[in-house]
Amino acid sequence: IFLRGQPMNIIHRLRNLSIRQKVVVGVLLVYVAGVLFANVFIFVRVVTLIEDAVVHQARAICVMGEAIREYQAENWGRGLYDRKELEKDVQGKFVYAVPVFSSIITMKKKAEELGYTFKVPKIAPRNPANEPDAKERAVLEDMSANNRKETVKIEWENERVVYFRAVRLTSDCLACHGDPATSKELWGNDEGKDPTGAKMENWKAGEVHGAFEITYDLKKIIASNNKTKLVGFLVNLVLVLIAVLIIRRIVRTAMKPLDEMHLSLEQINAGAGDLTVQIPVRRNDEVGKVAQQFNAFIGQLRGIVTRIHDSAAHVSSSSE
């Protein structure tokens, strides 16, 4: 019952406000609503711009890495590398000649220069450092199942933007990750292993088992944005106070004739009214027209009282 009565109580109070108060409250509500809408719009716009800028740079880094990967693969096809010679230094020259490894090294370096962190989460990784967490695994599975090229995650709880770009296997990847039965032909062993000693996974070209993950920390941007919002709030507060003063002044000036009419009617009702009063009319708006009609009414009332007074005086003199 209390809750049901509250809205009616508020409506009743609003109805009982003076015209001056209703005008001030109405204008302020419109102004505050406009300010709030503008702030929300600006915040959403800033977030969009931040996301676009971060994702654009992350995407550019990945595109660069993919170009390096393709170029290295083409170099293998051109016969620029002596496979037998590289196999003599598997953990050195051979690894650095692998196309995807060359691109990862370059991308990691450039990402860190731009303030990003770089990872390569992967399903069933050979390197334990690339083991995905639960969120990364879910993204990788979604990208693989839905054939997504990229995914963007904005984690406000962690204050960061995370960009994932799928690493899709190409034919050159299968030399180390393809059919174990080809290890004898490719690497001279019948154990199904590549030159690094890792078991070949029997993956196929086009499959997605990992992604380039580039993360940007938003803490500094959010801190800066919070300062901007605080300044904006203080500016809006000052503007609201100024608006209140200006609106009150305008409404007071606009309502002055009505206040004078109210005072005159109170005096007349109390029997002490001055029927010679005339409200100055300096404008032709609605309030000015009401003031004109009030002056005409007082004039007619003054005429009636004068005639009554004259009649009473005439009757009194006749009776004498």
C-alpha positions as CSV (number, residue, x, y, z in Angstrom):
1,I,0.0,0.0,0.0
2,F,2.8,2.4,0.9
3,L,4.5,1.8,-2.4
4,R,1.3,2.2,-4.4
5,G,0.6,5.5,-2.7
6,Q,4.0,6.9,-3.3
7,P,3.5,7.8,-7.1
8,M,0.2,9.4,-6.3
9,N,1.7,11.4,-3.5
10,I,4.5,12.6,-5.8
11,I,1.9,13.6,-8.5
12,H,-0.2,15.4,-5.9
13,R,2.9,17.4,-4.8
14,L,3.8,18.3,-8.4
15,R,0.3,19.5,-9.1
16,N,0.4,21.7,-6.0
17,L,3.6,23.4,-7.1
18,S,3.4,27.0,-8.2
19,I,3.6,27.8,-11.9
20,R,7.0,29.3,-11.2
21,Q,8.2,26.1,-9.5
22,K,6.7,23.9,-12.3
23,V,8.5,25.9,-15.0
24,V,11.8,25.8,-13.2
25,V,11.5,22.1,-12.4
26,G,10.4,21.3,-16.0
27,V,13.2,23.2,-17.6
28,L,15.8,21.7,-15.3
29,L,14.6,18.2,-15.9
30,V,14.9,18.7,-19.6
31,Y,18.3,20.3,-19.2
32,V,19.6,17.5,-16.9
33,A,18.2,14.8,-19.2
34,G,20.0,16.5,-22.1
35,V,23.3,16.6,-20.2
36,L,23.0,13.0,-19.2
37,F,22.2,11.9,-22.7
38,A,25.1,13.9,-24.1
39,N,27.5,12.4,-21.5
40,V,26.3,8.9,-22.3
41,F,26.7,9.5,-26.0
42,I,30.2,10.9,-25.6
43,F,31.2,7.9,-23.3
44,V,29.9,5.4,-25.9
45,R,31.7,7.3,-28.7
46,V,35.0,7.4,-26.8
47,V,34.7,3.7,-26.0
48,T,34.1,3.0,-29.7
49,L,37.0,5.1,-30.8
50,I,39.3,3.4,-28.3
51,E,38.1,0.0,-29.4
52,D,38.6,0.9,-33.1
53,A,42.1,2.3,-32.5
54,V,43.3,-0.6,-30.5
55,V,41.8,-3.2,-32.8
56,H,43.1,-1.4,-35.8
57,Q,46.7,-1.5,-34.5
58,A,46.4,-5.1,-33.3
59,R,45.0,-6.1,-36.7
60,A,47.9,-4.3,-38.5
61,I,50.4,-6.2,-36.4
62,C,48.8,-9.5,-37.3
63,V,48.6,-8.7,-41.0
64,M,52.3,-7.8,-40.9
65,G,53.1,-11.1,-39.2
66,E,51.0,-13.0,-41.7
67,A,52.9,-11.3,-44.5
68,I,56.2,-12.4,-43.0
69,R,54.9,-15.9,-42.6
70,E,53.9,-16.1,-46.3
71,Y,57.2,-14.6,-47.4
72,Q,59.2,-17.1,-45.5
73,A,57.1,-19.9,-46.8
74,E,57.7,-18.7,-50.4
75,N,61.4,-18.6,-49.6
76,W,61.3,-22.3,-48.7
77,G,59.5,-22.9,-52.0
78,R,62.3,-20.9,-53.8
79,G,64.8,-23.2,-52.3
80,L,66.6,-20.5,-50.4
81,Y,67.1,-22.8,-47.4
82,D,69.2,-25.9,-47.2
83,R,67.1,-28.3,-45.2
84,K,69.9,-30.7,-44.4
85,E,72.1,-27.9,-43.3
86,L,69.4,-26.4,-41.0
87,E,68.7,-29.8,-39.5
88,K,72.2,-29.7,-38.0
89,D,71.1,-26.9,-35.8
90,V,67.4,-27.7,-35.0
91,Q,67.0,-25.4,-32.0
92,G,68.7,-22.5,-33.7
93,K,68.8,-22.0,-37.5
94,F,66.0,-24.5,-38.3
95,V,63.5,-23.1,-35.8
96,Y,64.2,-19.5,-36.9
97,A,63.6,-20.5,-40.5
98,V,60.1,-21.9,-39.8
99,P,57.7,-19.3,-41.3
100,V,55.2,-19.1,-38.4
101,F,58.1,-18.8,-35.9
102,S,59.7,-15.9,-37.8
103,S,56.3,-14.1,-37.8
104,I,55.7,-14.7,-34.1
105,I,59.1,-13.3,-33.1
106,T,58.6,-10.2,-35.3
107,M,55.0,-9.7,-34.0
108,K,55.9,-10.0,-30.4
109,K,58.7,-7.4,-30.8
110,K,56.5,-4.9,-32.5
111,A,53.5,-5.5,-30.2
112,E,55.7,-4.7,-27.2
113,E,57.0,-1.6,-28.8
114,L,53.4,-0.3,-29.2
115,G,52.5,-1.2,-25.6
116,Y,50.7,-4.5,-26.3
117,T,51.3,-7.9,-24.9
118,F,51.5,-10.8,-27.3
119,K,50.7,-14.5,-26.9
120,V,50.0,-17.5,-29.1
121,P,47.4,-19.7,-27.3
122,K,47.1,-23.1,-28.9
123,I,45.1,-26.3,-28.5
124,A,47.5,-29.1,-27.5
125,P,50.6,-26.9,-27.7
126,R,54.1,-28.2,-27.8
127,N,55.3,-25.2,-25.8
128,P,53.6,-25.2,-22.3
129,A,53.8,-21.4,-22.3
130,N,51.1,-21.5,-25.1
131,E,48.6,-23.5,-23.1
132,P,45.3,-21.5,-23.2
133,D,43.3,-20.6,-20.2
134,A,39.5,-21.3,-20.1
135,K,38.6,-18.1,-21.8
136,E,41.2,-18.5,-24.5
137,R,40.2,-22.1,-25.1
138,A,36.6,-21.1,-25.5
139,V,37.6,-18.4,-28.1
140,L,39.8,-20.9,-30.0
141,E,37.0,-23.5,-30.1
142,D,34.5,-20.9,-31.3
143,M,36.9,-19.7,-34.0
144,S,37.5,-23.2,-35.2
145,A,33.8,-24.3,-35.1
146,N,32.4,-21.1,-36.8
147,N,35.3,-20.4,-39.1
148,R,36.0,-17.0,-37.6
149,K,39.0,-15.0,-38.8
150,E,39.2,-12.7,-35.8
151,T,37.5,-12.1,-32.4
152,V,37.6,-9.0,-30.2
153,K,36.9,-9.2,-26.4
154,I,36.6,-6.1,-24.3
155,E,37.1,-7.2,-20.7
156,W,36.0,-4.2,-18.5
157,E,36.5,-6.2,-15.4
158,N,40.1,-6.7,-16.3
159,E,40.4,-3.3,-18.0
160,R,41.7,-4.6,-21.3
161,V,41.0,-5.2,-24.9
162,V,41.9,-8.6,-26.3
163,Y,42.2,-9.3,-30.1
164,F,42.4,-12.8,-31.4
165,R,43.4,-13.6,-35.0
166,A,43.1,-17.3,-36.1
167,V,46.3,-19.1,-37.1
168,R,45.1,-21.2,-40.0
169,L,47.3,-24.1,-41.0
170,T,48.9,-23.9,-44.5
171,S,50.5,-26.7,-46.5
172,D,54.0,-25.7,-45.3
173,C,52.9,-26.3,-41.7
174,L,52.1,-29.9,-42.4
175,A,55.8,-30.7,-42.8
176,C,56.0,-30.6,-39.0
177,H,52.3,-31.0,-38.0
178,G,50.9,-33.2,-40.7
179,D,50.6,-37.0,-41.2
180,P,53.1,-38.9,-39.0
181,A,53.5,-41.4,-41.8
182,T,55.4,-38.9,-43.8
183,S,58.1,-38.4,-41.3
184,K,60.3,-41.0,-43.0
185,E,60.0,-39.3,-46.3
186,L,60.4,-35.8,-44.9
187,W,62.8,-36.2,-42.0
188,G,64.4,-39.6,-42.3
189,N,62.8,-41.2,-39.3
190,D,59.9,-43.7,-39.0
191,E,58.8,-42.5,-35.5
192,G,56.3,-39.9,-36.8
193,K,58.4,-37.1,-35.5
194,D,59.6,-33.8,-36.9
195,P,63.3,-32.6,-36.6
196,T,62.6,-31.1,-33.1
197,G,61.6,-34.5,-31.8
198,A,58.0,-33.6,-31.4
199,K,55.2,-36.0,-32.5
200,M,53.5,-34.9,-35.7
201,E,49.8,-34.3,-34.9
202,N,48.2,-35.3,-38.2
203,W,46.6,-31.9,-38.6
204,K,45.2,-30.8,-42.0
205,A,45.6,-27.6,-44.0
206,G,42.9,-25.0,-43.2
207,E,42.4,-26.1,-39.6
208,V,42.6,-23.7,-36.7
209,H,44.4,-24.9,-33.6
210,G,45.8,-21.6,-32.3
211,A,45.5,-17.8,-32.6
212,F,47.6,-14.7,-32.3
213,E,46.5,-12.9,-29.2
214,I,47.2,-9.2,-28.7
215,T,46.2,-7.5,-25.5
216,Y,46.0,-3.8,-24.7
217,D,45.8,-2.6,-21.1
218,L,43.1,0.1,-20.7
219,K,44.0,1.2,-17.2
220,K,45.7,4.4,-18.3
221,I,43.0,5.3,-20.7
222,I,40.3,4.5,-18.2
223,A,42.1,6.6,-15.5
224,S,42.3,9.5,-18.0
225,N,38.7,9.1,-19.0
226,N,37.6,9.1,-15.3
227,K,39.4,12.5,-14.9
228,T,37.7,13.8,-18.0
229,K,34.3,12.6,-16.6
230,L,35.0,14.3,-13.3
231,V,35.8,17.6,-15.0
232,G,32.8,17.2,-17.2
233,F,30.6,16.5,-14.1
234,L,31.9,19.6,-12.3
235,V,31.4,21.8,-15.5
236,N,27.8,20.4,-15.9
237,L,27.1,21.1,-12.2
238,V,28.2,24.7,-12.6
239,L,26.1,25.0,-15.8
240,V,23.1,23.6,-13.9
241,L,23.5,26.1,-11.1
242,I,23.9,29.0,-13.7
243,A,20.8,27.6,-15.5
244,V,18.8,27.6,-12.3
245,L,19.7,31.2,-11.6
246,I,18.9,32.3,-15.1
247,I,15.6,30.4,-15.2
248,R,14.5,31.7,-11.9
249,R,15.3,35.3,-13.0
250,I,13.3,34.8,-16.3
251,V,10.4,33.2,-14.6
252,R,10.3,35.8,-11.8
253,T,10.2,38.5,-14.5
254,A,7.5,36.7,-16.5
255,M,5.3,36.0,-13.5
256,K,5.5,39.5,-11.9
257,P,2.2,40.7,-13.3
258,L,0.5,37.6,-12.0
259,D,2.0,38.2,-8.6
260,E,0.7,41.8,-8.6
261,M,-2.8,40.6,-9.6
262,H,-2.7,38.0,-6.9
263,L,-1.8,40.7,-4.3
264,S,-4.6,43.0,-5.6
265,L,-7.2,40.3,-5.4
266,E,-6.1,39.4,-1.9
267,Q,-6.6,43.0,-0.8
268,I,-10.0,43.3,-2.5
269,N,-11.1,40.1,-0.9
270,A,-10.0,41.4,2.5
271,G,-12.0,44.6,1.9
272,A,-9.0,46.8,1.8
273,G,-8.3,46.8,-2.0
274,D,-7.2,49.7,-3.9
275,L,-9.6,49.9,-7.0
276,T,-7.4,52.5,-8.6
277,V,-4.6,50.1,-9.0
278,Q,-3.4,49.5,-12.6
279,I,-0.8,46.9,-13.4
280,P,1.8,48.2,-15.9
281,V,1.5,46.2,-19.2
282,R,4.8,46.2,-21.1
283,R,4.3,43.2,-23.3
284,N,1.7,41.5,-25.5
285,D,2.2,37.9,-24.5
286,E,-0.3,35.7,-22.6
287,V,0.6,37.2,-19.2
288,G,0.4,40.7,-20.6
289,K,-3.1,40.0,-22.0
290,V,-4.2,38.6,-18.7
291,A,-2.9,41.8,-17.0
292,Q,-4.9,43.9,-19.5
293,Q,-8.1,42.0,-18.7
294,F,-7.4,42.4,-15.0
295,N,-7.0,46.1,-15.4
296,A,-10.3,46.2,-17.4
297,F,-12.0,44.2,-14.7
298,I,-10.8,46.5,-11.9
299,G,-11.9,49.5,-14.0
300,Q,-15.4,48.0,-14.3
301,L,-15.5,47.1,-10.6
302,R,-14.4,50.6,-9.8
303,G,-17.2,52.0,-11.9
304,I,-19.8,49.7,-10.2
305,V,-18.6,50.8,-6.7
306,T,-18.6,54.4,-7.8
307,R,-22.2,54.2,-9.1
308,I,-23.3,52.4,-5.9
309,H,-21.6,55.0,-3.8
310,D,-23.3,57.8,-5.8
311,S,-26.7,56.1,-5.6
312,A,-26.3,55.7,-1.9
313,A,-25.3,59.3,-1.4
314,H,-28.3,60.4,-3.6
315,V,-30.8,58.3,-1.5
316,S,-29.3,59.7,1.7
317,S,-29.7,63.3,0.5
318,S,-33.2,62.6,-0.7
319,S,-34.3,61.2,2.7
320,E,-33.1,64.3,4.5
